[in-house]
Amino acid sequence: MDIKTAGMYILRGGMNVFRIFPVKKKKIVFCSFTGKSVNCNPMYFNRYLLEHAARDYEYVWVVNDPEQVFVPEDLRGRIRLVKAGSMEYFRDMMTAGMVIYNVGLPSGSLVPKRNGQVWVHTWHGGGSFKVANMGTEMTSVQKTIRHMVGRQLDVFLSSNRVFTEAFPEAMEVEPSHFYNTGLPRNDLFFGDYSYCREKVCRYFKIPEEKKLLLFAPTFRGSFYQAEDVDNLDYSRVVRALEQRFGGSFAVLERKHHAVKPKITEGVYHASDYPDMQELLAAADVLITDYSSSMWDFAMTDKPGFLYIPDLSRFDEKKDFYTPVRQWPYPYAVDMDGMERLIAEYDQEKAVRKKDEYLKLVDCYEKGNASEQLMQILKIEGK
């Protein structure tokens, strides 16, 4: 055992001092993207609970900067923020009845799970595209953390059968702890989400008559040393879209939060917009690559395309759960191919291709993931 791992175990043992405080069944701690934000699946589930759970539940959000973090308007005054890594944070973690998060927890490896607690991992993306941990070299400490945290999880949400089959080994979580509910954030697409377009256009000051292209690629390499991707030639893409679909297009550029975004002239920079689901709901067209945003967007019947000029870097059999040609949207490896895909777009064929993928992987999205999770956790209703 190396020094870092030994130190982690010593600090973890120190958390036992908080065992003098009782576990509070109705205290729920949430964390999204290791404290960076209040969004994604934990936020959508919290929003559902505020609507449907008994009023005496306490909702605590772990954030890195309580002064700067964006809190959705409907959650303000109804949740408590706690600074990651503070004494209050460790006390809340050790006394919460439930801990719900989507990636990892700040210093999460230091927090031992107590009897009476339930830990829930919502994950942060649907579908089954890139193999988990692809391109990431894990240190011995990171492997130890994954093993420890995996053993503490009681519930791990899944969006489809392939995910349920592959991720127990990848995350070192018991297969019986996976629940085939779909993702809370995707419940949005099964109701009326037309308000999102007006909200997004107002935020970016985009005329509402404009059509919206959302370009949302993922990162390359290690999460902690993320590489950006070459941008699309926006002028060529917009020209092709306007010729095929009519109207005038505005471009929203949303880079992965692991990537430091570059300034691109002539586009609206959406990397800091607080809710990716609202961007997807507002968009008329999505262009992405290996990002799980294609899964969320596939809950709609809107046009989507994949731009993957670096496809040759990957081994399809080792790096992807399913072949790229079977993914929900057609792909291009260069701009000529992208223009051709747009020009030849056929709505009926496109929807059929998308639905075939959802059937191939056994999609679990039904629009009631939050409702199912509330039942799994036996949370009291109003």
FENCORKA-V671849 format. One record per residue. N is the residue number from 0. RES is the residue in three letters. OMEGA is omega in whole degrees, 0 to 359 (999 if undefined). Layout:
<<N RES OMEGA> <N RES OMEGA>>
This chain:
<<0 MET 181> <1 ASP 186> <2 ILE 181> <3 LYS 180> <4 THR 179> <5 ALA 178> <6 GLY 179> <7 MET 179> <8 TYR 179> <9 ILE 179> <10 LEU 178> <11 ARG 177> <12 GLY 179> <13 GLY 179> <14 MET 182> <15 ASN 178> <16 VAL 182> <17 PHE 179> <18 ARG 175> <19 ILE 178> <20 PHE 182> <21 PRO 172> <22 VAL 180> <23 LYS 186> <24 LYS 186> <25 LYS 170> <26 LYS 180> <27 ILE 177> <28 VAL 178> <29 PHE 174> <30 CYS 180> <31 SER 179> <32 PHE 175> <33 THR 175> <34 GLY 182> <35 LYS 191> <36 SER 174> <37 VAL 186> <38 ASN 175> <39 CYS 186> <40 ASN 178> <41 PRO 180> <42 MET 181> <43 TYR 177> <44 PHE 177> <45 ASN 178> <46 ARG 179> <47 TYR 180> <48 LEU 178> <49 LEU 181> <50 GLU 193> <51 HIS 184> <52 ALA 176> <53 ALA 189> <54 ARG 185> <55 ASP 174> <56 TYR 178> <57 GLU 183> <58 TYR 182> <59 VAL 178> <60 TRP 176> <61 VAL 180> <62 VAL 181> <63 ASN 183> <64 ASP 182> <65 PRO 182> <66 GLU 187> <67 GLN 186> <68 VAL 177> <69 PHE 176> <70 VAL 178> <71 PRO 187> <72 GLU 184> <73 ASP 176> <74 LEU 184> <75 ARG 181> <76 GLY 183> <77 ARG 177> <78 ILE 176> <79 ARG 178> <80 LEU 176> <81 VAL 183> <82 LYS 179> <83 ALA 177> <84 GLY 180> <85 SER 176> <86 MET 179> <87 GLU 178> <88 TYR 182> <89 PHE 178> <90 ARG 179> <91 ASP 180> <92 MET 183> <93 MET 182> <94 THR 180> <95 ALA 174> <96 GLY 181> <97 MET 175> <98 VAL 186> <99 ILE 183> <100 TYR 188> <101 ASN 178> <102 VAL 179> <103 GLY 180> <104 LEU 175> <105 PRO 183> <106 SER 185> <107 GLY 180> <108 SER 181> <109 LEU 187> <110 VAL 176> <111 PRO 178> <112 LYS 180> <113 ARG 172> <114 ASN 181> <115 GLY 177> <116 GLN 174> <117 VAL 178> <118 TRP 185> <119 VAL 174> <120 HIS 181> <121 THR 190> <122 TRP 189> <123 HIS 178> <124 GLY 179> <125 GLY 178> <126 GLY 180> <127 SER 185> <128 PHE 178> <129 LYS 175> <130 VAL 181> <131 ALA 179> <132 ASN 179> <133 MET 177> <134 GLY 183> <135 THR 174> <136 GLU 183> <137 MET 175> <138 THR 179> <139 SER 178> <140 VAL 179> <141 GLN 178> <142 LYS 178> <143 THR 179> <144 ILE 180> <145 ARG 181> <146 HIS 182> <147 MET 182> <148 VAL 179> <149 GLY 180> <150 ARG 182> <151 GLN 185> <152 LEU 177> <153 ASP 185> <154 VAL 176> <155 PHE 184> <156 LEU 180> <157 SER 180> <158 SER 183> <159 ASN 184> <160 ARG 183> <161 VAL 176> <162 PHE 181> <163 THR 181> <164 GLU 188> <165 ALA 192> <166 PHE 176> <167 PRO 179> <168 GLU 183> <169 ALA 184> <170 MET 182> <171 GLU 179> <172 VAL 179> <173 GLU 180> <174 PRO 182> <175 SER 180> <176 HIS 176> <177 PHE 182> <178 TYR 187> <179 ASN 188> <180 THR 198> <181 GLY 185> <182 LEU 181> <183 PRO 183> <184 ARG 181> <185 ASN 172> <186 ASP 180> <187 LEU 189> <188 PHE 180> <189 PHE 176> <190 GLY 178> <191 ASP 180> <192 TYR 183> <193 SER 180> <194 TYR 184> <195 CYS 181> <196 ARG 180> <197 GLU 181> <198 LYS 181> <199 VAL 180> <200 CYS 179> <201 ARG 181> <202 TYR 183> <203 PHE 182> <204 LYS 177> <205 ILE 177> <206 PRO 186> <207 GLU 178> <208 GLU 178> <209 LYS 168> <210 LYS 187> <211 LEU 169> <212 LEU 175> <213 LEU 174> <214 PHE 188> <215 ALA 179> <216 PRO 173> <217 THR 181> <218 PHE 175> <219 ARG 177> <220 GLY 181> <221 SER 178> <222 PHE 185> <223 TYR 174> <224 GLN 188> <225 ALA 177> <226 GLU 175> <227 ASP 177> <228 VAL 176> <229 ASP 180> <230 ASN 170> <231 LEU 166> <232 ASP 188> <233 TYR 182> <234 SER 179> <235 ARG 180> <236 VAL 181> <237 VAL 178> <238 ARG 180> <239 ALA 180> <240 LEU 181> <241 GLU 177> <242 GLN 183> <243 ARG 188> <244 PHE 181> <245 GLY 179> <246 GLY 181> <247 SER 185> <248 PHE 167> <249 ALA 184> <250 VAL 171> <251 LEU 181> <252 GLU 182> <253 ARG 178> <254 LYS 177> <255 HIS 185> <256 HIS 176> <257 ALA 185> <258 VAL 173> <259 LYS 186> <260 PRO 175> <261 LYS 179> <262 ILE 178> <263 THR 182> <264 GLU 174> <265 GLY 178> <266 VAL 176> <267 TYR 184> <268 HIS 188> <269 ALA 183> <270 SER 181> <271 ASP 177> <272 TYR 192> <273 PRO 186> <274 ASP 179> <275 MET 183> <276 GLN 178> <277 GLU 176> <278 LEU 179> <279 LEU 180> <280 ALA 182> <281 ALA 187> <282 ALA 172> <283 ASP 181> <284 VAL 174> <285 LEU 166> <286 ILE 179> <287 THR 180> <288 ASP 179> <289 TYR 186> <290 SER 177> <291 SER 175> <292 SER 178> <293 MET 178> <294 TRP 180> <295 ASP 182> <296 PHE 180> <297 ALA 173> <298 MET 174> <299 THR 176> <300 ASP 183> <301 LYS 183> <302 PRO 176> <303 GLY 180> <304 PHE 178> <305 LEU 177> <306 TYR 187> <307 ILE 182> <308 PRO 181> <309 ASP 182> <310 LEU 183> <311 SER 178> <312 ARG 188> <313 PHE 174> <314 ASP 186> <315 GLU 183> <316 LYS 183> <317 LYS 190> <318 ASP 182> <319 PHE 179> <320 TYR 178> <321 THR 181> <322 PRO 182> <323 VAL 182> <324 ARG 180> <325 GLN 182> <326 TRP 189> <327 PRO 187> <328 TYR 178> <329 PRO 184> <330 TYR 175> <331 ALA 180> <332 VAL 176> <333 ASP 185> <334 MET 177> <335 ASP 179> <336 GLY 179> <337 MET 178> <338 GLU 180> <339 ARG 178> <340 LEU 181> <341 ILE 182> <342 ALA 184> <343 GLU 184> <344 TYR 177> <345 ASP 186> <346 GLN 183> <347 GLU 180> <348 LYS 182> <349 ALA 179> <350 VAL 179> <351 ARG 179> <352 LYS 180> <353 LYS 180> <354 ASP 177> <355 GLU 177> <356 TYR 180> <357 LEU 178> <358 LYS 181> <359 LEU 184> <360 VAL 181> <361 ASP 180> <362 CYS 179> <363 TYR 182> <364 GLU 178> <365 LYS 181> <366 GLY 181> <367 ASN 181> <368 ALA 180> <369 SER 178> <370 GLU 179> <371 GLN 181> <372 LEU 177> <373 MET 179> <374 GLN 179> <375 ILE 183> <376 LEU 179> <377 LYS 177> <378 ILE 183> <379 GLU 177> <380 GLY 179> <381 LYS 999>>
